Amino acid sequence: MPQDRPDDAFAWIDAQRERRDRDGLVRRLSPRPADSPLLDLASNDYLGLARHPEVTAAAAGAAHRWGAGSTGSRLVTGSTELHATLERELADFCGFEAALVFSSGYVANLAAVSALSGRDALVVSDAGNHASLIDGCRLSRAEVAVVPHSDPEAVRKALGAAAGDAGEETGGGTGAGPAHRRALAVSDAVFSVDGDVAPLAAFATACRAHGAALVVDEAHGLGVLGEGGRGAVHEAGLAGAPDVVVTATLSKSLGSQGGVVLGPARVIEHLVNTARTFIFDTGLNPAAVAAALASLRLLRREPERAARVRMVAMGLYGRLTAAGLAAVRPDASVVSVRAPSPEQAVRWAADCRAAGLMVGCFRPPSVPDGISRLRLTARGDLTEEQIEMAVDVIVRTAPTA
């Protein structure tokens, strides 16, 4: 193993690289051509809209009209009429008072968590949350309580302890008053590793017992769950609630790029004035805004696209488990197939690619449970023949335990 030397500032990188090699955790970029022949079950283009003619035409038209970039932060020159239109239509579609578009879903989560908490606040975070929510917690400077995955009772207890409500902890409190300090719970709507849906209604009940807010990341729910793809929060009956804030990405079901925060108008106004990843970041480029807007309008016009994604996911799950593979029943569009080890997961994904199929490969530290798996993303535009081909390749290349 390389030894650190006073004249080599980055010798430690070599040691970490060797450790990754030994543990089978090396990651490499694999640039794809524009016309890749591979069947794609790895991307997050759930509705198959990234290449839809209406969407690409909207992006090209916006680039010609508005330019390639937004030219500045949203508070200077980076807000266009397109941004305002997309925000209005996203808020209306998802059932919230207002929306604010960011340059990515990642920075939207950083903004929501950090701007709605702070040094004297408590943030209760689900153990299965995406890295962007975790990083938002870290940047918030708040006290962070990480609770077991999808456990509303753990959320309730963490909030109750912060409120100093001993009666509530023993079942005797009324829970009528607000917490003595600012508090919020944060959770994915659909968890990205196994594709399970959070118990959002129960989370909201736990939060309301202590006057806490609920922040939900709909990255994998928007366009897939709820009425016409309005998301898991809408499906849970929480859309437009005064104590609920939703974040989402525009890069998955909407086939574009960017992020959004949706919630009460006063929350959105607060983010405009305080969220550092909004104030100091360049606005989302007009082409991406126009593409997301075109996709949203397509989804409104063709709501059956959301149901099709769920049907494809269940079809993949049913056929893979019937073949003897260990897969997790999908609640939305993600189908997780367990692998015996990180090394075998990498080899399995490589063998699939060699056979014409691109799949995701999740290994530690990306998976909180330490279990490596193939991660398949169902797409609503897959044909029956493509589904059959994908199942055949995955089963045929599966490693033996």
C-alpha positions as semicolon CSV with decimal commas, in nm:
position;residue;x (nm);y (nm);z (nm)
1;M;0,000;0,000;0,000
2;P;0,137;0,346;-0,086
3;Q;0,272;0,544;0,208
4;D;0,190;0,912;0,259
5;R;0,490;1,130;0,180
6;P;0,538;1,496;0,272
7;D;0,596;1,582;-0,095
8;D;0,290;1,395;-0,225
9;A;-0,031;1,572;-0,126
10;F;-0,253;1,306;-0,282
11;A;-0,084;0,983;-0,182
12;W;-0,391;0,903;0,025
13;I;-0,596;0,879;-0,298
14;D;-0,384;0,585;-0,415
15;A;-0,454;0,401;-0,090
16;Q;-0,826;0,457;-0,126
17;R;-0,817;0,341;-0,489
18;E;-0,646;0,017;-0,387
19;R;-0,909;-0,037;-0,119
20;R;-1,189;0,012;-0,373
21;D;-1,019;-0,231;-0,612
22;R;-0,992;-0,490;-0,337
23;D;-1,356;-0,452;-0,230
24;G;-1,498;-0,455;-0,583
25;L;-1,631;-0,100;-0,549
26;V;-1,460;0,079;-0,838
27;R;-1,688;0,297;-1,048
28;R;-1,610;0,403;-1,405
29;L;-1,771;0,633;-1,655
30;S;-1,916;0,462;-1,963
31;P;-1,998;0,726;-2,225
32;R;-2,285;0,616;-2,450
33;P;-2,334;0,711;-2,814
34;A;-2,644;0,899;-2,926
35;D;-2,764;0,591;-3,112
36;S;-2,682;0,320;-2,857
37;P;-2,811;-0,023;-2,964
38;L;-2,859;-0,131;-2,601
39;L;-3,204;-0,179;-2,453
40;D;-3,214;0,069;-2,166
41;L;-3,340;-0,043;-1,826
42;A;-3,091;0,172;-1,638
43;S;-3,201;0,531;-1,703
44;N;-3,473;0,719;-1,515
45;D;-3,666;0,810;-1,831
46;Y;-3,975;0,642;-1,685
47;L;-4,229;0,773;-1,934
48;G;-3,996;0,748;-2,234
49;L;-4,026;1,122;-2,299
50;A;-3,659;1,224;-2,322
51;R;-3,664;1,159;-2,697
52;H;-4,031;1,231;-2,763
53;P;-4,059;1,457;-3,071
54;E;-4,273;1,716;-2,892
55;V;-4,025;1,734;-2,606
56;T;-3,710;1,763;-2,818
57;A;-3,879;2,016;-3,048
58;A;-3,971;2,229;-2,747
59;A;-3,613;2,216;-2,620
60;A;-3,469;2,311;-2,959
61;G;-3,717;2,593;-3,002
62;A;-3,640;2,737;-2,660
63;A;-3,265;2,723;-2,727
64;H;-3,313;2,916;-3,052
65;R;-3,539;3,174;-2,889
66;W;-3,383;3,218;-2,545
67;G;-3,025;3,103;-2,599
68;A;-2,825;2,804;-2,474
69;G;-2,799;2,922;-2,114
70;S;-3,011;3,118;-1,868
71;T;-2,725;3,376;-1,840
72;G;-2,739;3,422;-1,464
73;S;-2,895;3,338;-1,130
74;R;-3,274;3,336;-1,107
75;L;-3,270;3,663;-0,910
76;V;-3,066;3,846;-1,176
77;T;-3,124;3,738;-1,538
78;G;-3,188;3,365;-1,503
79;S;-3,569;3,376;-1,470
80;T;-3,756;3,368;-1,799
81;E;-4,124;3,359;-1,885
82;L;-4,074;2,987;-1,945
83;H;-3,962;2,934;-1,585
84;A;-4,270;3,113;-1,453
85;T;-4,503;2,912;-1,679
86;L;-4,347;2,581;-1,576
87;E;-4,375;2,673;-1,209
88;R;-4,744;2,763;-1,242
89;E;-4,828;2,446;-1,432
90;L;-4,629;2,217;-1,201
91;A;-4,800;2,367;-0,894
92;D;-5,142;2,327;-1,054
93;F;-5,074;1,970;-1,167
94;C;-4,939;1,854;-0,830
95;G;-5,201;2,043;-0,627
96;F;-4,986;2,303;-0,447
97;E;-5,007;2,680;-0,414
98;A;-4,670;2,755;-0,565
99;A;-4,352;2,608;-0,710
100;L;-3,989;2,709;-0,757
101;V;-3,764;2,560;-1,025
102;F;-3,397;2,483;-0,955
103;S;-3,105;2,368;-1,170
104;S;-3,132;2,010;-1,040
105;G;-3,334;1,795;-0,805
106;Y;-3,025;1,760;-0,587
107;V;-2,998;2,133;-0,520
108;A;-3,376;2,157;-0,475
109;N;-3,344;1,913;-0,184
110;L;-3,048;2,102;-0,040
111;A;-3,256;2,420;-0,055
112;A;-3,572;2,279;0,100
113;V;-3,408;2,104;0,393
114;S;-3,152;2,371;0,480
115;A;-3,381;2,673;0,438
116;L;-3,666;2,519;0,638
117;S;-3,453;2,409;0,932
118;G;-3,144;2,577;1,077
119;R;-2,905;2,566;1,369
120;D;-3,173;2,548;1,641
121;A;-3,403;2,308;1,454
122;L;-3,451;1,932;1,449
123;V;-3,461;1,731;1,127
124;V;-3,589;1,374;1,144
125;S;-3,455;1,179;0,847
126;D;-3,550;0,832;0,721
127;A;-3,253;0,594;0,710
128;G;-3,326;0,511;0,344
129;N;-3,323;0,869;0,217
130;H;-3,140;0,976;-0,097
131;A;-2,796;1,135;-0,066
132;S;-2,937;1,478;-0,156
133;L;-3,167;1,476;0,147
134;I;-2,881;1,350;0,364
135;D;-2,657;1,630;0,240
136;G;-2,937;1,880;0,299
137;C;-2,949;1,762;0,660
138;R;-2,572;1,805;0,692
139;L;-2,581;2,157;0,546
140;S;-2,873;2,260;0,764
141;R;-2,660;2,278;1,082
142;A;-2,966;2,138;1,259
143;E;-2,977;1,849;1,499
144;V;-3,046;1,544;1,282
145;A;-3,216;1,230;1,407
146;V;-3,189;0,938;1,165
147;V;-3,476;0,696;1,224
148;P;-3,536;0,339;1,097
149;H;-3,666;0,305;0,743
150;S;-4,039;0,373;0,688
151;D;-4,115;0,379;1,061
152;P;-4,379;0,642;1,151
153;E;-4,363;0,553;1,519
154;A;-3,989;0,626;1,522
155;V;-4,061;0,963;1,361
156;R;-4,324;1,038;1,624
157;K;-4,091;0,947;1,908
158;A;-3,803;1,155;1,770
159;L;-4,027;1,459;1,734
160;G;-4,181;1,400;2,075
161;A;-3,842;1,382;2,242
162;A;-3,746;1,711;2,080
163;A;-4,066;1,872;2,200
164;G;-4,004;1,755;2,555
165;D;-4,352;1,605;2,553
166;A;-4,319;1,332;2,815
167;G;-4,694;1,280;2,824
168;E;-4,701;1,204;2,453
169;E;-4,418;0,956;2,492
170;T;-4,624;0,762;2,744
171;G;-4,943;0,791;2,544
172;G;-5,096;1,053;2,774
173;G;-5,020;1,373;2,587
174;T;-5,266;1,553;2,362
175;G;-5,011;1,649;2,100
176;A;-5,221;1,964;2,045
177;G;-4,946;2,220;2,078
178;P;-4,655;2,290;1,843
179;A;-4,303;2,172;1,917
180;H;-4,097;2,413;2,124
181;R;-3,854;2,450;1,836
182;R;-3,865;2,428;1,460
183;A;-3,882;2,068;1,340
184;L;-3,941;1,878;1,019
185;A;-3,934;1,521;0,896
186;V;-3,781;1,443;0,556
187;S;-3,837;1,135;0,344
188;D;-3,830;1,005;-0,008
189;A;-4,176;0,933;-0,147
190;V;-4,041;0,634;-0,338
191;F;-3,705;0,506;-0,217
192;S;-3,457;0,478;-0,500
193;V;-3,288;0,151;-0,404
194;D;-3,579;-0,094;-0,367
195;G;-3,858;0,124;-0,507
196;D;-4,082;0,104;-0,198
197;V;-4,326;0,383;-0,114
198;A;-4,303;0,564;0,219
199;P;-4,601;0,561;0,460
200;L;-4,664;0,928;0,391
201;A;-5,003;0,963;0,558
202;A;-4,865;0,813;0,879
203;F;-4,559;1,039;0,858
204;A;-4,789;1,342;0,825
205;T;-4,990;1,234;1,128
206;A;-4,671;1,197;1,334
207;C;-4,555;1,542;1,226
208;R;-4,887;1,710;1,299
209;A;-4,892;1,570;1,652
210;H;-4,589;1,791;1,721
211;G;-4,641;2,088;1,490
212;A;-4,364;1,974;1,255
213;A;-4,345;2,007;0,879
214;L;-4,309;1,718;0,635
215;V;-4,073;1,743;0,335
216;V;-4,111;1,469;0,073
217;D;-3,887;1,401;-0,226
218;E;-4,108;1,291;-0,518
219;A;-3,817;1,220;-0,756
220;H;-3,942;0,866;-0,827
221;G;-4,314;0,930;-0,766
222;L;-4,392;1,219;-1,000
223;G;-4,522;1,085;-1,329
224;V;-4,567;0,733;-1,191
225;L;-4,795;0,734;-0,885
226;G;-5,115;0,916;-0,802
227;E;-5,395;1,032;-1,030
228;G;-5,245;1,074;-1,376
229;G;-4,892;1,068;-1,230
230;R;-4,939;1,348;-0,977
231;G;-4,720;1,167;-0,727
232;A;-4,733;0,971;-0,404
233;V;-4,810;1,280;-0,195
234;H;-5,119;1,348;-0,407
235;E;-5,216;0,980;-0,379
236;A;-5,184;1,002;0,001
237;G;-5,423;1,299;0,011
238;L;-5,154;1,543;0,126
239;A;-5,124;1,764;-0,183
240;G;-5,169;2,130;-0,096
241;A;-5,153;2,073;0,279
242;P;-5,020;2,379;0,463
243;D;-4,755;2,176;0,646
244;V;-4,628;1,965;0,353
245;V;-4,352;2,054;0,107
246;V;-4,262;1,843;-0,197
247;T;-3,941;1,835;-0,397
248;A;-3,898;1,662;-0,731
249;T;-3,664;1,629;-1,023
250;L;-3,748;1,711;-1,384
251;S;-3,492;1,458;-1,507
252;K;-3,687;1,137;-1,453
253;S;-4,049;1,111;-1,563
254;L;-4,036;1,448;-1,738
255;G;-3,730;1,346;-1,937
256;S;-3,548;1,677;-1,899
257;Q;-3,324;1,826;-1,631
258;G;-3,372;2,041;-1,323
259;G;-3,561;2,029;-0,996
260;V;-3,858;2,188;-0,824
261;V;-3,990;2,262;-0,476
262;L;-4,368;2,278;-0,434
263;G;-4,559;2,397;-0,130
264;P;-4,742;2,684;0,035
265;A;-4,677;3,022;-0,127
266;R;-4,509;3,154;0,189
267;V;-4,264;2,863;0,185
268;I;-4,171;2,931;-0,178
269;E;-4,124;3,303;-0,103
270;H;-3,901;3,208;0,189
271;L;-3,685;2,990;-0,038
272;V;-3,647;3,272;-0,292
273;N;-3,506;3,489;-0,016
274;T;-3,301;3,240;0,186
275;A;-3,211;2,923;-0,009
276;R;-2,843;2,948;-0,101
277;T;-2,868;2,693;-0,383
278;F;-3,132;2,914;-0,542
279;I;-2,979;3,256;-0,478
280;F;-2,623;3,171;-0,584
281;D;-2,682;2,915;-0,860
282;T;-2,731;2,980;-1,230
283;G;-3,090;2,929;-1,338
284;L;-3,196;2,618;-1,526
285;N;-3,130;2,660;-1,898
286;P;-3,433;2,747;-2,113
287;A;-3,413;2,432;-2,328
288;A;-3,449;2,211;-2,021
289;V;-3,736;2,425;-1,890
290;A;-3,922;2,402;-2,220
291;A;-3,862;2,026;-2,243
292;A;-4,001;1,969;-1,893
293;L;-4,302;2,186;-1,973
294;A;-4,372;1,990;-2,292
295;S;-4,346;1,660;-2,101
296;L;-4,580;1,785;-1,830
297;R;-4,839;1,882;-2,089
298;L;-4,802;1,542;-2,257
299;L;-4,862;1,370;-1,924
300;R;-5,172;1,580;-1,866
301;R;-5,300;1,484;-2,209
302;E;-5,205;1,117;-2,175
303;P;-5,244;1,023;-1,806
304;E;-5,243;0,654;-1,893
305;R;-4,864;0,677;-1,928
306;A;-4,830;0,659;-1,548
307;A;-5,033;0,339;-1,521
308;R;-4,832;0,184;-1,804
309;V;-4,505;0,234;-1,611
310;R;-4,645;0,055;-1,308
311;M;-4,773;-0,230;-1,524
312;V;-4,432;-0,279;-1,687
313;A;-4,262;-0,281;-1,345
314;M;-4,498;-0,547;-1,210
315;G;-4,451;-0,750;-1,526
316;L;-4,074;-0,749;-1,485
317;Y;-4,103;-0,840;-1,118
318;G;-4,345;-1,125;-1,182
319;R;-4,136;-1,285;-1,456
320;L;-3,805;-1,250;-1,272
321;T;-3,934;-1,398;-0,947
322;A;-4,106;-1,678;-1,140
323;A;-3,761;-1,761;-1,277
324;G;-3,626;-1,795;-0,924
325;L;-3,452;-1,457;-0,882
326;A;-3,480;-1,256;-0,560
327;A;-3,655;-0,934;-0,655
328;V;-3,838;-0,674;-0,445
329;R;-4,203;-0,616;-0,532
330;P;-4,214;-0,266;-0,686
331;D;-4,449;0,003;-0,557
332;A;-4,362;0,231;-0,849
333;S;-4,115;0,199;-1,137
334;V;-3,799;0,058;-0,975
335;V;-3,741;-0,319;-0,973
336;S;-3,456;-0,431;-0,747
337;V;-3,294;-0,772;-0,807
338;R;-3,057;-0,899;-0,539
339;A;-2,701;-1,009;-0,625
340;P;-2,479;-1,238;-0,411
341;S;-2,190;-0,988;-0,381
342;P;-2,060;-0,655;-0,515
343;E;-1,822;-0,832;-0,753
344;Q;-2,097;-1,058;-0,888
345;A;-2,333;-0,762;-0,926
346;V;-2,073;-0,584;-1,140
347;R;-2,013;-0,895;-1,349
348;W;-2,387;-0,954;-1,388
349;A;-2,442;-0,599;-1,513
350;A;-2,147;-0,635;-1,752
351;D;-2,281;-0,964;-1,887
352;C;-2,622;-0,802;-1,942
353;R;-2,456;-0,519;-2,131
354;A;-2,263;-0,764;-2,349
355;A;-2,597;-0,928;-2,432
356;G;-2,752;-0,595;-2,536
357;L;-2,920;-0,484;-2,211
358;M;-2,820;-0,189;-1,994
359;V;-2,913;-0,222;-1,626
360;G;-2,822;-0,032;-1,312
361;C;-2,582;-0,179;-1,058
362;F;-2,608;-0,064;-0,697
363;R;-2,336;-0,155;-0,447
364;P;-2,213;-0,021;-0,114
365;P;-2,194;0,260;-0,020
366;S;-2,487;0,350;-0,248
367;V;-2,711;0,094;-0,075
368;P;-2,787;0,155;0,293
369;D;-2,843;-0,216;0,370
370;G;-2,510;-0,323;0,218
371;I;-2,682;-0,561;-0,026
372;S;-2,571;-0,533;-0,388
373;R;-2,834;-0,554;-0,659
374;L;-2,926;-0,486;-1,015
375;R;-3,162;-0,192;-1,033
376;L;-3,406;-0,200;-1,322
377;T;-3,614;0,101;-1,416
378;A;-3,937;0,021;-1,593
379;R;-4,025;0,249;-1,882
380;G;-4,375;0,307;-2,007
381;D;-4,266;0,288;-2,370
382;L;-4,121;-0,065;-2,352
383;T;-4,284;-0,316;-2,585
384;E;-4,379;-0,670;-2,487
385;E;-4,091;-0,801;-2,698
386;Q;-3,843;-0,575;-2,520
387;I;-3,970;-0,687;-2,179
388;E;-3,930;-1,051;-2,279
389;M;-3,578;-0,986;-2,408
390;A;-3,479;-0,809;-2,086
391;V;-3,608;-1,089;-1,864
392;D;-3,435;-1,352;-2,078
393;V;-3,098;-1,173;-2,057
394;I;-3,118;-1,111;-1,682
395;V;-3,213;-1,470;-1,604
396;R;-2,961;-1,620;-1,845
397;T;-2,670;-1,416;-1,708
398;A;-2,763;-1,444;-1,339
399;P;-2,471;-1,551;-1,115
400;T;-2,493;-1,871;-0,919
401;A;-2,485;-1,819;-0,545
